[in-house]
């Protein structure tokens, strides 16, 4: 996982890189034994022509760690640690073809979901859409909890 090239690709600054590397070190220290960080994602959206970066996410095979508002001044840590039990997720895609991996500056993907009865959201613009689509395919969809109600026969 190459964090610096990903951050460069989505237009992130050296400050974003510094904070993400500090978060990565922390996540490495607190993640469960035997788990390996496999993927990293930063939610972003456009405010006019300016990209805004929200939460950062780290993915292992069994856990998902979210750092909310990781770019606030100073180094405030607000980390949520989830075990994959995704109750529900839904996403919307605008101005991109995820199947052919065609993205442009007006491309958008928004993802809303529930993990362990907690609402979460991720968003991506432009080239970051390919990264969010990867997260949806590799981490969200395979870990969707199927709720099955069994009726007992009387």
C-alpha positions in Angstrom: 0.0 0.0 0.0 1.6 3.2 -1.2 0.1 6.1 0.8 2.1 8.9 -0.7 1.3 8.0 -4.4 -2.4 7.7 -3.5 -2.4 11.1 -1.8 -0.5 12.7 -4.7 -3.1 11.1 -7.1 -6.1 12.7 -5.4 -4.3 16.1 -5.1 -3.5 16.0 -1.4 -0.9 18.2 0.2 2.3 17.5 2.3 0.2 18.3 5.4 -2.2 15.5 4.5 0.7 13.1 4.0 2.2 14.0 7.3 -1.0 13.5 9.2 -1.8 10.3 7.4 1.6 8.8 8.2 1.1 9.7 11.8 -2.3 8.0 11.7 -0.8 5.0 10.0 1.8 4.6 12.8 -1.0 4.8 15.4 -3.2 2.3 13.6 -0.3 -0.1 13.2 0.2 0.1 17.0 -3.4 -0.5 17.9 -4.7 -2.9 15.3 -5.3 -6.5 16.4 -2.4 -8.9 16.3 -2.3 -10.8 13.0 -4.2 -8.1 11.1 -2.4 -6.2 8.2 -3.5 -2.8 6.8 -4.5 -3.7 3.3 -6.1 -0.5 2.0 -6.4 3.2 2.8 -9.0 5.7 1.7 -9.7 9.4 2.2 -13.2 10.7 1.8 -13.3 13.9 -0.3 -15.8 16.2 -1.9 -15.6 19.4 -4.0 -16.6 22.8 -2.6 -16.7 24.8 -5.8 -13.4 24.1 -7.4 -11.6 23.3 -4.1 -11.3 19.7 -2.9 -12.1 19.1 0.7 -10.8 16.1 2.6 -12.9 14.6 5.4 -12.3 11.3 7.1 -9.5 8.8 6.5 -10.1 5.0 6.6 -7.8 2.1 7.1 -8.9 -1.5 6.1 -7.6 -4.8 7.3 -9.2 -8.2 6.5 -11.5 -8.1 9.5 -11.5 -4.4 10.7 -12.2 -0.9 9.5 -10.7 2.1 11.3 -12.1 5.6 10.6 -10.4 8.8 11.7 -12.9 11.6 11.6 -11.9 15.1 10.7 -8.2 14.1 10.7 -7.2 17.4 9.2 -8.4 19.7 12.0 -5.7 22.0 13.3 -3.3 20.2 15.6 -3.4 16.5 15.8 -6.7 15.6 17.3 -7.5 11.9 17.1 -11.1 10.7 16.8 -10.8 7.1 15.7 -13.6 4.6 15.4 -12.7 1.0 15.3 -15.3 -1.3 13.5 -15.4 -5.1 13.1 -16.9 -5.9 9.7 -20.5 -6.6 10.4 -22.0 -4.3 7.7 -25.8 -4.2 8.2 -26.5 -2.1 5.1 -24.8 0.1 2.5 -26.0 2.0 -0.5 -24.1 4.1 -3.0 -24.8 6.5 -5.8 -22.6 7.0 -8.8 -22.5 10.1 -11.0 -20.6 10.9 -14.2 -18.4 7.8 -14.2 -18.4 4.3 -15.4 -17.0 2.1 -12.7 -17.1 -1.0 -14.8 -14.7 0.5 -17.4 -12.9 2.6 -14.8 -13.7 5.9 -16.7 -13.5 8.8 -14.3 -13.3 12.5 -14.8 -13.3 15.7 -12.7 -17.1 15.6 -12.4 -17.2 12.0 -11.3 -18.8 11.4 -7.9 -19.5 8.4 -5.7 -21.3 8.6 -2.3 -21.6 5.6 0.0 -23.8 5.5 3.1 -24.0 2.6 5.4 -24.5 1.1 8.8 -21.8 -0.9 10.7 -22.5 -2.2 14.1 -25.6 0.1 14.3 -23.4 3.1 13.6 -24.0 5.3 10.5 -21.0 6.0 8.3 -20.4 7.7 5.0 -17.7 7.9 2.4 -17.5 10.1 -0.7 -15.2 10.5 -3.6 -14.7 12.9 -6.5 -12.7 12.6 -9.7 -9.9 10.0 -9.7 -10.7 9.2 -6.0 -13.8 7.4 -7.3 -11.7 4.5 -8.5 -10.4 4.1 -4.9 -13.9 4.2 -3.4 -15.1 1.7 -5.9 -12.3 -0.6 -4.9 -13.4 -0.2 -1.3 -17.0 -1.1 -2.2 -16.0 -4.2 -4.2 -13.3 -5.5 -1.9 -14.4 -4.6 1.6 -18.0 -3.5 1.7 -19.8 -6.0 -0.5 -18.0 -9.1 0.7 -18.7 -8.1 4.4 -22.3 -7.3 4.0 -24.3 -9.0 6.8 -27.2 -11.0 5.5 -30.0 -11.0 8.0 -32.0 -14.2 7.7 -35.1 -14.8 9.7 -35.8 -18.5 10.3 -39.3 -19.4 11.1 -39.7 -22.4 13.3 -42.4 -25.0 12.4 -45.0 -25.5 15.1 
